[in-house]
Amino acid sequence: MPLISYGGSPRASINLAMAAKAHAFMQKRGFVIPEDVRAICYDVLRHRIGITYEAEAENINSDDIISQILNKVNVP
């Protein structure tokens, strides 16, 4: 069942990278680790992912979809 109507744009990935760098800086690190991306990805992507009517009918929101994506992606 399709859940995503539209996804993040290239601008979303740029902002995701910038926010992860800022989060790493606030943690007193000069480099980004996967936990930085996980910490900020909901705030960056929440409003950039459009869900389908089917997802709304199943009470699935964008946070649920982001969680599913993060659980599927292998951390290097």
N, CA, C and O atoms as a Tripos MOL2 file, in Angstrom:
@<TRIPOS>MOLECULE
protein
  304   303    76     0     0
PROTEIN
NO_CHARGES

@<TRIPOS>ATOM
      1 N           0.8450   -1.1710    0.0000 N.3       1 MET1
      2 CA          0.0000    0.0000    0.0000 C.3       1 MET1
      3 C           0.8950    1.2410    0.0000 C.2       1 MET1
      4 O           1.7590    1.3740    0.8670 O.2       1 MET1
      5 N           0.7060    2.1300   -0.9370 N.am      2 PRO2
      6 CA          1.5170    3.3440   -0.9560 C.3       2 PRO2
      7 C           1.1410    4.2710    0.1970 C.2       2 PRO2
      8 O          -0.0360    4.5410    0.4340 O.2       2 PRO2
      9 N           2.1450    4.7480    0.9000 N.am      3 LEU3
     10 CA          1.9170    5.6270    2.0400 C.3       3 LEU3
     11 C           2.3800    7.0530    1.7900 C.2       3 LEU3
     12 O           1.9050    7.9880    2.4340 O.2       3 LEU3
     13 N           3.3090    7.2170    0.8520 N.am      4 ILE4
     14 CA          3.9110    8.5360    0.6170 C.3       4 ILE4
     15 C           3.3820    9.1220   -0.6750 C.2       4 ILE4
     16 O           3.4770    8.5070   -1.7370 O.2       4 ILE4
     17 N           2.8260   10.3100   -0.5750 N.am      5 SER5
     18 CA          2.3340   11.0250   -1.7440 C.3       5 SER5
     19 C           3.4930   11.7560   -2.4270 C.2       5 SER5
     20 O           3.6260   11.7210   -3.6510 O.2       5 SER5
     21 N           4.3130   12.4050   -1.6350 N.am      6 TYR6
     22 CA          5.5230   13.0560   -2.1420 C.3       6 TYR6
     23 C           6.5570   13.0670   -1.0250 C.2       6 TYR6
     24 O           6.2150   13.0750    0.1570 O.2       6 TYR6
     25 N           7.8070   13.0670   -1.4120 N.am      7 GLY7
     26 CA          8.8940   13.0150   -0.4470 C.3       7 GLY7
     27 C           9.6700   14.3030   -0.3900 C.2       7 GLY7
     28 O           9.2970   15.3000   -1.0080 O.2       7 GLY7
     29 N          10.7460   14.2730    0.3530 N.am      8 GLY8
     30 CA         11.5940   15.4490    0.5010 C.3       8 GLY8
     31 C          12.3150   15.7840   -0.7900 C.2       8 GLY8
     32 O          12.6750   14.8990   -1.5670 O.2       8 GLY8
     33 N          12.5180   17.0530   -1.0030 N.am      9 SER9
     34 CA         13.2030   17.5320   -2.2020 C.3       9 SER9
     35 C          14.7120   17.5390   -1.9700 C.2       9 SER9
     36 O          15.1660   17.2380   -0.8660 O.2       9 SER9
     37 N          15.4880   17.8780   -2.9920 N.am     10 PRO10
     38 CA         16.9290   18.0320   -2.7710 C.3      10 PRO10
     39 C          17.2380   19.0760   -1.6900 C.2      10 PRO10
     40 O          18.2220   18.9590   -0.9610 O.2      10 PRO10
     41 N          16.3870   20.0860   -1.6050 N.am     11 ARG11
     42 CA         16.5770   21.0980   -0.5640 C.3      11 ARG11
     43 C          16.4120   20.4760    0.8240 C.2      11 ARG11
     44 O          17.0680   20.9020    1.7750 O.2      11 ARG11
     45 N          15.5450   19.4760    0.9450 N.am     12 ALA12
     46 CA         15.3730   18.7860    2.2270 C.3      12 ALA12
     47 C          16.6510   18.0640    2.6280 C.2      12 ALA12
     48 O          17.0270   18.0780    3.8000 O.2      12 ALA12
     49 N          17.3180   17.4370    1.6740 N.am     13 SER13
     50 CA         18.5620   16.7390    2.0070 C.3      13 SER13
     51 C          19.6700   17.7140    2.3720 C.2      13 SER13
     52 O          20.5060   17.4140    3.2240 O.2      13 SER13
     53 N          19.6820   18.8680    1.7400 N.am     14 ILE14
     54 CA         20.6630   19.9070    2.0910 C.3      14 ILE14
     55 C          20.4130   20.3810    3.5130 C.2      14 ILE14
     56 O          21.3480   20.5060    4.3030 O.2      14 ILE14
     57 N          19.1510   20.6450    3.8410 N.am     15 ASN15
     58 CA         18.8220   21.0930    5.1990 C.3      15 ASN15
     59 C          19.0560   19.9990    6.2310 C.2      15 ASN15
     60 O          19.4240   20.2960    7.3680 O.2      15 ASN15
     61 N          18.8520   18.7560    5.8610 N.am     16 LEU16
     62 CA         19.1340   17.6450    6.7620 C.3      16 LEU16
     63 C          20.6240   17.6040    7.0980 C.2      16 LEU16
     64 O          20.9990   17.4190    8.2560 O.2      16 LEU16
     65 N          21.4640   17.7760    6.0900 N.am     17 ALA17
     66 CA         22.9150   17.7790    6.3130 C.3      17 ALA17
     67 C          23.3390   18.9740    7.1690 C.2      17 ALA17
     68 O          24.1580   18.8280    8.0760 O.2      17 ALA17
     69 N          22.7900   20.1380    6.8870 N.am     18 MET18
     70 CA         23.1520   21.3350    7.6580 C.3      18 MET18
     71 C          22.7070   21.2090    9.1170 C.2      18 MET18
     72 O          23.4520   21.5760   10.0270 O.2      18 MET18
     73 N          21.5100   20.6960    9.3390 N.am     19 ALA19
     74 CA         21.0140   20.5330   10.7080 C.3      19 ALA19
     75 C          21.8250   19.4810   11.4570 C.2      19 ALA19
     76 O          22.0770   19.6410   12.6510 O.2      19 ALA19
     77 N          22.2350   18.4180   10.7860 N.am     20 ALA20
     78 CA         23.0680   17.3970   11.4230 C.3      20 ALA20
     79 C          24.4230   17.9810   11.8170 C.2      20 ALA20
     80 O          24.9470   17.6650   12.8850 O.2      20 ALA20
     81 N          24.9880   18.8250   10.9660 N.am     21 LYS21
     82 CA         26.2570   19.4920   11.3030 C.3      21 LYS21
     83 C          26.0820   20.3970   12.5160 C.2      21 LYS21
     84 O          26.9330   20.4200   13.4050 O.2      21 LYS21
     85 N          24.9810   21.1390   12.5530 N.am     22 ALA22
     86 CA         24.7160   22.0240   13.6860 C.3      22 ALA22
     87 C          24.5320   21.2210   14.9700 C.2      22 ALA22
     88 O          25.0210   21.6170   16.0280 O.2      22 ALA22
     89 N          23.8270   20.0930   14.8790 N.am     23 HIS23
     90 CA         23.6380   19.2480   16.0570 C.3      23 HIS23
     91 C          24.9720   18.6950   16.5470 C.2      23 HIS23
     92 O          25.2280   18.6690   17.7510 O.2      23 HIS23
     93 N          25.8120   18.2590   15.6300 N.am     24 ALA24
     94 CA         27.1390   17.7530   16.0100 C.3      24 ALA24
     95 C          27.9590   18.8620   16.6760 C.2      24 ALA24
     96 O          28.6570   18.6110   17.6580 O.2      24 ALA24
     97 N          27.8790   20.0700   16.1510 N.am     25 PHE25
     98 CA         28.6050   21.1980   16.7340 C.3      25 PHE25
     99 C          28.1300   21.4720   18.1590 C.2      25 PHE25
    100 O          28.9400   21.7470   19.0440 O.2      25 PHE25
    101 N          26.8230   21.3960   18.3770 N.am     26 MET26
    102 CA         26.2880   21.6370   19.7200 C.3      26 MET26
    103 C          26.6900   20.5310   20.6910 C.2      26 MET26
    104 O          26.6910   20.7300   21.9060 O.2      26 MET26
    105 N          27.0320   19.3660   20.1450 N.am     27 GLN27
    106 CA         27.5220   18.2590   20.9700 C.3      27 GLN27
    107 C          29.0450   18.2990   21.1160 C.2      27 GLN27
    108 O          29.6590   17.3590   21.6200 O.2      27 GLN27
    109 N          29.6410   19.4080   20.6660 N.am     28 LYS28
    110 CA         31.0930   19.6410   20.7500 C.3      28 LYS28
    111 C          31.9060   18.6640   19.9180 C.2      28 LYS28
    112 O          32.9680   18.1970   20.3310 O.2      28 LYS28
    113 N          31.3750   18.3620   18.7180 N.am     29 ARG29
    114 CA         32.0800   17.5090   17.7770 C.3      29 ARG29
    115 C          32.2440   18.2520   16.4640 C.2      29 ARG29
    116 O          31.3890   19.0500   16.0790 O.2      29 ARG29
    117 N          33.3310   17.9890   15.7910 N.am     30 GLY30
    118 CA         33.5840   18.5970   14.4960 C.3      30 GLY30
    119 C          33.1740   17.6960   13.3430 C.2      30 GLY30
    120 O          33.5260   17.9720   12.1960 O.2      30 GLY30
    121 N          32.4560   16.6490   13.6150 N.am     31 PHE31
    122 CA         32.0400   15.6970   12.5940 C.3      31 PHE31
    123 C          30.6510   15.1710   12.9390 C.2      31 PHE31
    124 O          30.2280   15.2030   14.0950 O.2      31 PHE31
    125 N          29.9610   14.6940   11.9320 N.am     32 VAL32
    126 CA         28.5950   14.1960   12.0930 C.3      32 VAL32
    127 C          28.6250   12.6790   12.2110 C.2      32 VAL32
    128 O          29.3560   11.9980   11.4930 O.2      32 VAL32
    129 N          27.8130   12.1630   13.1350 N.am     33 ILE33
    130 CA         27.6390   10.7240   13.2790 C.3      33 ILE33
    131 C          26.1660   10.3910   13.0150 C.2      33 ILE33
    132 O          25.3230   11.2880   13.0450 O.2      33 ILE33
    133 N          25.8470    9.1310   12.7590 N.am     34 PRO34
    134 CA         24.4510    8.7760   12.4550 C.3      34 PRO34
    135 C          23.4460    9.2250   13.5220 C.2      34 PRO34
    136 O          22.3000    9.5330   13.1940 O.2      34 PRO34
    137 N          23.8530    9.2660   14.7690 N.am     35 GLU35
    138 CA         22.9420    9.6990   15.8300 C.3      35 GLU35
    139 C          22.5380   11.1590   15.6670 C.2      35 GLU35
    140 O          21.4420   11.5440   16.0720 O.2      35 GLU35
    141 N          23.4120   11.9800   15.0760 N.am     36 ASP36
    142 CA         23.0660   13.3780   14.8090 C.3      36 ASP36
    143 C          21.9290   13.4590   13.7960 C.2      36 ASP36
    144 O          20.9930   14.2430   13.9550 O.2      36 ASP36
    145 N          22.0220   12.6480   12.7680 N.am     37 VAL37
    146 CA         20.9760   12.6400   11.7410 C.3      37 VAL37
    147 C          19.6650   12.1430   12.3390 C.2      37 VAL37
    148 O          18.6070   12.7190   12.0870 O.2      37 VAL37
    149 N          19.7310   11.0890   13.1190 N.am     38 ARG38
    150 CA         18.5130   10.5600   13.7500 C.3      38 ARG38
    151 C          17.8860   11.5770   14.6950 C.2      38 ARG38
    152 O          16.6630   11.6450   14.8100 O.2      38 ARG38
    153 N          18.7140   12.3650   15.3690 N.am     39 ALA39
    154 CA         18.1990   13.3260   16.3470 C.3      39 ALA39
    155 C          17.3980   14.4500   15.6930 C.2      39 ALA39
    156 O          16.4640   14.9760   16.2990 O.2      39 ALA39
    157 N          17.7520   14.8190   14.4740 N.am     40 ILE40
    158 CA         17.1160   15.9920   13.8610 C.3      40 ILE40
    159 C          16.2330   15.6550   12.6660 C.2      40 ILE40
    160 O          15.5160   16.5250   12.1710 O.2      40 ILE40
    161 N          16.2670   14.4270   12.1980 N.am     41 CYS41
    162 CA         15.5600   14.1240   10.9510 C.3      41 CYS41
    163 C          14.0510   14.3080   11.0550 C.2      41 CYS41
    164 O          13.4200   14.7020   10.0750 O.2      41 CYS41
    165 N          13.4620   14.0390   12.1970 N.am     42 TYR42
    166 CA         12.0150   14.2240   12.3340 C.3      42 TYR42
    167 C          11.6380   15.6950   12.1570 C.2      42 TYR42
    168 O          10.6750   16.0180   11.4610 O.2      42 TYR42
    169 N          12.4050   16.5780   12.7910 N.am     43 ASP43
    170 CA         12.1080   18.0100   12.6850 C.3      43 ASP43
    171 C          12.3030   18.5370   11.2710 C.2      43 ASP43
    172 O          11.5590   19.4110   10.8250 O.2      43 ASP43
    173 N          13.2920   18.0160   10.5690 N.am     44 VAL44
    174 CA         13.5680   18.4940    9.2100 C.3      44 VAL44
    175 C          12.5770   17.9100    8.2020 C.2      44 VAL44
    176 O          12.1140   18.6250    7.3140 O.2      44 VAL44
    177 N          12.2470   16.6380    8.3230 N.am     45 LEU45
    178 CA         11.4600   15.9520    7.2960 C.3      45 LEU45
    179 C           9.9600   15.8880    7.5640 C.2      45 LEU45
    180 O           9.1840   15.5960    6.6530 O.2      45 LEU45
    181 N           9.5500   16.1500    8.7740 N.am     46 ARG46
    182 CA          8.1470   15.9680    9.1540 C.3      46 ARG46
    183 C           7.1880   16.6650    8.1940 C.2      46 ARG46
    184 O           6.2130   16.0590    7.7500 O.2      46 ARG46
    185 N           7.4490   17.9080    7.8720 N.am     47 HIS47
    186 CA          6.5280   18.6570    7.0110 C.3      47 HIS47
    187 C           6.8620   18.5330    5.5250 C.2      47 HIS47
    188 O           6.1710   19.1100    4.6850 O.2      47 HIS47
    189 N           7.9100   17.7900    5.1990 N.am     48 ARG48
    190 CA          8.3170   17.6500    3.7960 C.3      48 ARG48
    191 C           7.8570   16.3370    3.1770 C.2      48 ARG48
    192 O           8.0330   16.1170    1.9790 O.2      48 ARG48
    193 N           7.2760   15.4780    3.9790 N.am     49 ILE49
    194 CA          6.7730   14.2010    3.4710 C.3      49 ILE49
    195 C           5.2480   14.2680    3.4630 C.2      49 ILE49
    196 O           4.6120   14.4530    4.5010 O.2      49 ILE49
    197 N           4.6860   14.1150    2.2870 N.am     50 GLY50
    198 CA          3.2290   14.1120    2.1560 C.3      50 GLY50
    199 C           2.7060   12.6940    2.1950 C.2      50 GLY50
    200 O           3.1970   11.8240    1.4760 O.2      50 GLY50
    201 N           1.7220   12.4600    3.0250 N.am     51 ILE51
    202 CA          1.1630   11.1080    3.1360 C.3      51 ILE51
    203 C          -0.0940   10.9920    2.2800 C.2      51 ILE51
    204 O          -0.7660   11.9840    1.9990 O.2      51 ILE51
    205 N          -0.3950    9.7740    1.8770 N.am     52 THR52
    206 CA         -1.5570    9.5170    1.0280 C.3      52 THR52
    207 C          -2.8190    9.4230    1.8870 C.2      52 THR52
    208 O          -2.7550    9.3570    3.1150 O.2      52 THR52
    209 N          -3.9540    9.4180    1.2140 N.am     53 TYR53
    210 CA         -5.2260    9.2470    1.9150 C.3      53 TYR53
    211 C          -5.3050    7.8710    2.5750 C.2      53 TYR53
    212 O          -5.9160    7.7160    3.6330 O.2      53 TYR53
    213 N          -4.6890    6.8820    1.9480 N.am     54 GLU54
    214 CA         -4.6680    5.5460    2.5280 C.3      54 GLU54
    215 C          -3.9290    5.5370    3.8620 C.2      54 GLU54
    216 O          -4.3560    4.8870    4.8160 O.2      54 GLU54
    217 N          -2.8070    6.2710    3.9150 N.am     55 ALA55
    218 CA         -2.0480    6.3580    5.1620 C.3      55 ALA55
    219 C          -2.8630    7.0710    6.2360 C.2      55 ALA55
    220 O          -2.8790    6.6500    7.3930 O.2      55 ALA55
    221 N          -3.5370    8.1460    5.8510 N.am     56 GLU56
    222 CA         -4.3880    8.8540    6.8130 C.3      56 GLU56
    223 C          -5.4900    7.9440    7.3330 C.2      56 GLU56
    224 O          -5.8060    7.9670    8.5220 O.2      56 GLU56
    225 N          -6.0750    7.1440    6.4490 N.am     57 ALA57
    226 CA         -7.1420    6.2250    6.8570 C.3      57 ALA57
    227 C          -6.6410    5.1800    7.8500 C.2      57 ALA57
    228 O          -7.3970    4.7120    8.7010 O.2      57 ALA57
    229 N          -5.3620    4.8160    7.7370 N.am     58 GLU58
    230 CA         -4.7540    3.8500    8.6430 C.3      58 GLU58
    231 C          -4.1280    4.5180    9.8690 C.2      58 GLU58
    232 O          -3.4500    3.8560   10.6550 O.2      58 GLU58
    233 N          -4.3500    5.8230   10.0370 N.am     59 ASN59
    234 CA         -3.7790    6.6120   11.1410 C.3      59 ASN59
    235 C          -2.2570    6.5620   11.1650 C.2      59 ASN59
    236 O          -1.6410    6.4900   12.2280 O.2      59 ASN59
    237 N          -1.6640    6.6020    9.9810 N.am     60 ILE60
    238 CA         -0.2080    6.6430    9.8530 C.3      60 ILE60
    239 C           0.1720    8.0770    9.5180 C.2      60 ILE60
    240 O          -0.3530    8.6620    8.5710 O.2      60 ILE60
    241 N           1.0860    8.6390   10.2980 N.am     61 ASN61
    242 CA          1.5230   10.0130   10.0360 C.3      61 ASN61
    243 C           2.9640   10.0260    9.5290 C.2      61 ASN61
    244 O           3.5980    8.9770    9.4120 O.2      61 ASN61
    245 N           3.4710   11.2060    9.2330 N.am     62 SER62
    246 CA          4.8110   11.2980    8.6510 C.3      62 SER62
    247 C           5.8860   10.8230    9.6270 C.2      62 SER62
    248 O           6.9130   10.3000    9.1950 O.2      62 SER62
    249 N           5.6750   10.9930   10.9290 N.am     63 ASP63
    250 CA          6.6470   10.4900   11.9010 C.3      63 ASP63
    251 C           6.7560    8.9650   11.8380 C.2      63 ASP63
    252 O           7.8490    8.4110   11.9590 O.2      63 ASP63
    253 N           5.6300    8.2990   11.6490 N.am     64 ASP64
    254 CA          5.6500    6.8380   11.5100 C.3      64 ASP64
    255 C           6.4360    6.4180   10.2810 C.2      64 ASP64
    256 O           7.1960    5.4500   10.3220 O.2      64 ASP64
    257 N           6.2530    7.1420    9.1950 N.am     65 ILE65
    258 CA          6.9540    6.8200    7.9510 C.3      65 ILE65
    259 C           8.4500    7.0660    8.1030 C.2      65 ILE65
    260 O           9.2630    6.2600    7.6500 O.2      65 ILE65
    261 N           8.8160    8.1790    8.7400 N.am     66 ILE66
    262 CA         10.2390    8.4710    8.9690 C.3      66 ILE66
    263 C          10.8550    7.3700    9.8320 C.2      66 ILE66
    264 O          11.9780    6.9400    9.5680 O.2      66 ILE66
    265 N          10.1420    6.9110   10.8550 N.am     67 SER67
    266 CA         10.6450    5.8250   11.7030 C.3      67 SER67
    267 C          10.8780    4.5640   10.9060 C.2      67 SER67
    268 O          11.8900    3.8880   11.0870 O.2      67 SER67
    269 N           9.9370    4.2390   10.0130 N.am     68 GLN68
    270 CA         10.0970    3.0540    9.1690 C.3      68 GLN68
    271 C          11.3200    3.1810    8.2660 C.2      68 GLN68
    272 O          12.0630    2.2180    8.0760 O.2      68 GLN68
    273 N          11.5230    4.3690    7.7150 N.am     69 ILE69
    274 CA         12.6860    4.5850    6.8460 C.3      69 ILE69
    275 C          13.9680    4.4410    7.6350 C.2      69 ILE69
    276 O          14.8950    3.7690    7.1840 O.2      69 ILE69
    277 N          14.0440    5.0670    8.8200 N.am     70 LEU70
    278 CA         15.2530    4.9890    9.6240 C.3      70 LEU70
    279 C          15.5520    3.5570   10.0610 C.2      70 LEU70
    280 O          16.7170    3.1740   10.1690 O.2      70 LEU70
    281 N          14.5250    2.7750   10.3090 N.am     71 ASN71
    282 CA         14.7540    1.3760   10.7150 C.3      71 ASN71
    283 C          15.2180    0.5060    9.5600 C.2      71 ASN71
    284 O          15.8430   -0.5300    9.7860 O.2      71 ASN71
    285 N          14.9270    0.9010    8.3280 N.am     72 LYS72
    286 CA         15.3290    0.1040    7.1590 C.3      72 LYS72
    287 C          16.7480    0.4250    6.6890 C.2      72 LYS72
    288 O          17.4020   -0.4180    6.0760 O.2      72 LYS72
    289 N          17.2260    1.6420    6.9730 N.am     73 VAL73
    290 CA         18.5260    2.0800    6.4660 C.3      73 VAL73
    291 C          19.6300    1.5240    7.3700 C.2      73 VAL73
    292 O          19.6120    1.7180    8.5850 O.2      73 VAL73
    293 N          20.5790    0.8360    6.7570 N.am     74 ASN74
    294 CA         21.7230    0.3090    7.5080 C.3      74 ASN74
    295 C          22.7040    1.4260    7.8230 C.2      74 ASN74
    296 O          23.0440    2.2260    6.9520 O.2      74 ASN74
    297 N          23.1520    1.4790    9.0570 N.am     75 VAL75
    298 CA         24.1440    2.4800    9.4720 C.3      75 VAL75
    299 C          25.5230    1.9450    9.1280 C.2      75 VAL75
    300 O          25.8690    0.8240    9.5020 O.2      75 VAL75
    301 N          26.3190    2.7500    8.4100 N.am     76 PRO76
    302 CA         27.6630    2.2540    8.0220 C.3      76 PRO76
    303 C          28.5900    2.1220    9.2150 C.2      76 PRO76
    304 O          29.7440    1.7220    9.0590 O.2      76 PRO76
@<TRIPOS>BOND
     1     1     2 1
     2     2     3 1
     3     3     4 2
     4     3     5 am
     5     5     6 1
     6     6     7 1
     7     7     8 2
     8     7     9 am
     9     9    10 1
    10    10    11 1
    11    11    12 2
    12    11    13 am
    13    13    14 1
    14    14    15 1
    15    15    16 2
    16    15    17 am
    17    17    18 1
    18    18    19 1
    19    19    20 2
    20    19    21 am
    21    21    22 1
    22    22    23 1
    23    23    24 2
    24    23    25 am
    25    25    26 1
    26    26    27 1
    27    27    28 2
    28    27    29 am
    29    29    30 1
    30    30    31 1
    31    31    32 2
    32    31    33 am
    33    33    34 1
    34    34    35 1
    35    35    36 2
    36    35    37 am
    37    37    38 1
    38    38    39 1
    39    39    40 2
    40    39    41 am
    41    41    42 1
    42    42    43 1
    43    43    44 2
    44    43    45 am
    45    45    46 1
    46    46    47 1
    47    47    48 2
    48    47    49 am
    49    49    50 1
    50    50    51 1
    51    51    52 2
    52    51    53 am
    53    53    54 1
    54    54    55 1
    55    55    56 2
    56    55    57 am
    57    57    58 1
    58    58    59 1
    59    59    60 2
    60    59    61 am
    61    61    62 1
    62    62    63 1
    63    63    64 2
    64    63    65 am
    65    65    66 1
    66    66    67 1
    67    67    68 2
    68    67    69 am
    69    69    70 1
    70    70    71 1
    71    71    72 2
    72    71    73 am
    73    73    74 1
    74    74    75 1
    75    75    76 2
    76    75    77 am
    77    77    78 1
    78    78    79 1
    79    79    80 2
    80    79    81 am
    81    81    82 1
    82    82    83 1
    83    83    84 2
    84    83    85 am
    85    85    86 1
    86    86    87 1
    87    87    88 2
    88    87    89 am
    89    89    90 1
    90    90    91 1
    91    91    92 2
    92    91    93 am
    93    93    94 1
    94    94    95 1
    95    95    96 2
    96    95    97 am
    97    97    98 1
    98    98    99 1
    99    99   100 2
   100    99   101 am
   101   101   102 1
   102   102   103 1
   103   103   104 2
   104   103   105 am
   105   105   106 1
   106   106   107 1
   107   107   108 2
   108   107   109 am
   109   109   110 1
   110   110   111 1
   111   111   112 2
   112   111   113 am
   113   113   114 1
   114   114   115 1
   115   115   116 2
   116   115   117 am
   117   117   118 1
   118   118   119 1
   119   119   120 2
   120   119   121 am
   121   121   122 1
   122   122   123 1
   123   123   124 2
   124   123   125 am
   125   125   126 1
   126   126   127 1
   127   127   128 2
   128   127   129 am
   129   129   130 1
   130   130   131 1
   131   131   132 2
   132   131   133 am
   133   133   134 1
   134   134   135 1
   135   135   136 2
   136   135   137 am
   137   137   138 1
   138   138   139 1
   139   139   140 2
   140   139   141 am
   141   141   142 1
   142   142   143 1
   143   143   144 2
   144   143   145 am
   145   145   146 1
   146   146   147 1
   147   147   148 2
   148   147   149 am
   149   149   150 1
   150   150   151 1
   151   151   152 2
   152   151   153 am
   153   153   154 1
   154   154   155 1
   155   155   156 2
   156   155   157 am
   157   157   158 1
   158   158   159 1
   159   159   160 2
   160   159   161 am
   161   161   162 1
   162   162   163 1
   163   163   164 2
   164   163   165 am
   165   165   166 1
   166   166   167 1
   167   167   168 2
   168   167   169 am
   169   169   170 1
   170   170   171 1
   171   171   172 2
   172   171   173 am
   173   173   174 1
   174   174   175 1
   175   175   176 2
   176   175   177 am
   177   177   178 1
   178   178   179 1
   179   179   180 2
   180   179   181 am
   181   181   182 1
   182   182   183 1
   183   183   184 2
   184   183   185 am
   185   185   186 1
   186   186   187 1
   187   187   188 2
   188   187   189 am
   189   189   190 1
   190   190   191 1
   191   191   192 2
   192   191   193 am
   193   193   194 1
   194   194   195 1
   195   195   196 2
   196   195   197 am
   197   197   198 1
   198   198   199 1
   199   199   200 2
   200   199   201 am
   201   201   202 1
   202   202   203 1
   203   203   204 2
   204   203   205 am
   205   205   206 1
   206   206   207 1
   207   207   208 2
   208   207   209 am
   209   209   210 1
   210   210   211 1
   211   211   212 2
   212   211   213 am
   213   213   214 1
   214   214   215 1
   215   215   216 2
   216   215   217 am
   217   217   218 1
   218   218   219 1
   219   219   220 2
   220   219   221 am
   221   221   222 1
   222   222   223 1
   223   223   224 2
   224   223   225 am
   225   225   226 1
   226   226   227 1
   227   227   228 2
   228   227   229 am
   229   229   230 1
   230   230   231 1
   231   231   232 2
   232   231   233 am
   233   233   234 1
   234   234   235 1
   235   235   236 2
   236   235   237 am
   237   237   238 1
   238   238   239 1
   239   239   240 2
   240   239   241 am
   241   241   242 1
   242   242   243 1
   243   243   244 2
   244   243   245 am
   245   245   246 1
   246   246   247 1
   247   247   248 2
   248   247   249 am
   249   249   250 1
   250   250   251 1
   251   251   252 2
   252   251   253 am
   253   253   254 1
   254   254   255 1
   255   255   256 2
   256   255   257 am
   257   257   258 1
   258   258   259 1
   259   259   260 2
   260   259   261 am
   261   261   262 1
   262   262   263 1
   263   263   264 2
   264   263   265 am
   265   265   266 1
   266   266   267 1
   267   267   268 2
   268   267   269 am
   269   269   270 1
   270   270   271 1
   271   271   272 2
   272   271   273 am
   273   273   274 1
   274   274   275 1
   275   275   276 2
   276   275   277 am
   277   277   278 1
   278   278   279 1
   279   279   280 2
   280   279   281 am
   281   281   282 1
   282   282   283 1
   283   283   284 2
   284   283   285 am
   285   285   286 1
   286   286   287 1
   287   287   288 2
   288   287   289 am
   289   289   290 1
   290   290   291 1
   291   291   292 2
   292   291   293 am
   293   293   294 1
   294   294   295 1
   295   295   296 2
   296   295   297 am
   297   297   298 1
   298   298   299 1
   299   299   300 2
   300   299   301 am
   301   301   302 1
   302   302   303 1
   303   303   304 2
@<TRIPOS>SUBSTRUCTURE
     1 MET1         2 RESIDUE 1 A MET
     2 PRO2         6 RESIDUE 1 A PRO
     3 LEU3        10 RESIDUE 1 A LEU
     4 ILE4        14 RESIDUE 1 A ILE
     5 SER5        18 RESIDUE 1 A SER
     6 TYR6        22 RESIDUE 1 A TYR
     7 GLY7        26 RESIDUE 1 A GLY
     8 GLY8        30 RESIDUE 1 A GLY
     9 SER9        34 RESIDUE 1 A SER
    10 PRO10       38 RESIDUE 1 A PRO
    11 ARG11       42 RESIDUE 1 A ARG
    12 ALA12       46 RESIDUE 1 A ALA
    13 SER13       50 RESIDUE 1 A SER
    14 ILE14       54 RESIDUE 1 A ILE
    15 ASN15       58 RESIDUE 1 A ASN
    16 LEU16       62 RESIDUE 1 A LEU
    17 ALA17       66 RESIDUE 1 A ALA
    18 MET18       70 RESIDUE 1 A MET
    19 ALA19       74 RESIDUE 1 A ALA
    20 ALA20       78 RESIDUE 1 A ALA
    21 LYS21       82 RESIDUE 1 A LYS
    22 ALA22       86 RESIDUE 1 A ALA
    23 HIS23       90 RESIDUE 1 A HIS
    24 ALA24       94 RESIDUE 1 A ALA
    25 PHE25       98 RESIDUE 1 A PHE
    26 MET26      102 RESIDUE 1 A MET
    27 GLN27      106 RESIDUE 1 A GLN
    28 LYS28      110 RESIDUE 1 A LYS
    29 ARG29      114 RESIDUE 1 A ARG
    30 GLY30      118 RESIDUE 1 A GLY
    31 PHE31      122 RESIDUE 1 A PHE
    32 VAL32      126 RESIDUE 1 A VAL
    33 ILE33      130 RESIDUE 1 A ILE
    34 PRO34      134 RESIDUE 1 A PRO
    35 GLU35      138 RESIDUE 1 A GLU
    36 ASP36      142 RESIDUE 1 A ASP
    37 VAL37      146 RESIDUE 1 A VAL
    38 ARG38      150 RESIDUE 1 A ARG
    39 ALA39      154 RESIDUE 1 A ALA
    40 ILE40      158 RESIDUE 1 A ILE
    41 CYS41      162 RESIDUE 1 A CYS
    42 TYR42      166 RESIDUE 1 A TYR
    43 ASP43      170 RESIDUE 1 A ASP
    44 VAL44      174 RESIDUE 1 A VAL
    45 LEU45      178 RESIDUE 1 A LEU
    46 ARG46      182 RESIDUE 1 A ARG
    47 HIS47      186 RESIDUE 1 A HIS
    48 ARG48      190 RESIDUE 1 A ARG
    49 ILE49      194 RESIDUE 1 A ILE
    50 GLY50      198 RESIDUE 1 A GLY
    51 ILE51      202 RESIDUE 1 A ILE
    52 THR52      206 RESIDUE 1 A THR
    53 TYR53      210 RESIDUE 1 A TYR
    54 GLU54      214 RESIDUE 1 A GLU
    55 ALA55      218 RESIDUE 1 A ALA
    56 GLU56      222 RESIDUE 1 A GLU
    57 ALA57      226 RESIDUE 1 A ALA
    58 GLU58      230 RESIDUE 1 A GLU
    59 ASN59      234 RESIDUE 1 A ASN
    60 ILE60      238 RESIDUE 1 A ILE
    61 ASN61      242 RESIDUE 1 A ASN
    62 SER62      246 RESIDUE 1 A SER
    63 ASP63      250 RESIDUE 1 A ASP
    64 ASP64      254 RESIDUE 1 A ASP
    65 ILE65      258 RESIDUE 1 A ILE
    66 ILE66      262 RESIDUE 1 A ILE
    67 SER67      266 RESIDUE 1 A SER
    68 GLN68      270 RESIDUE 1 A GLN
    69 ILE69      274 RESIDUE 1 A ILE
    70 LEU70      278 RESIDUE 1 A LEU
    71 ASN71      282 RESIDUE 1 A ASN
    72 LYS72      286 RESIDUE 1 A LYS
    73 VAL73      290 RESIDUE 1 A VAL
    74 ASN74      294 RESIDUE 1 A ASN
    75 VAL75      298 RESIDUE 1 A VAL
    76 PRO76      302 RESIDUE 1 A PRO
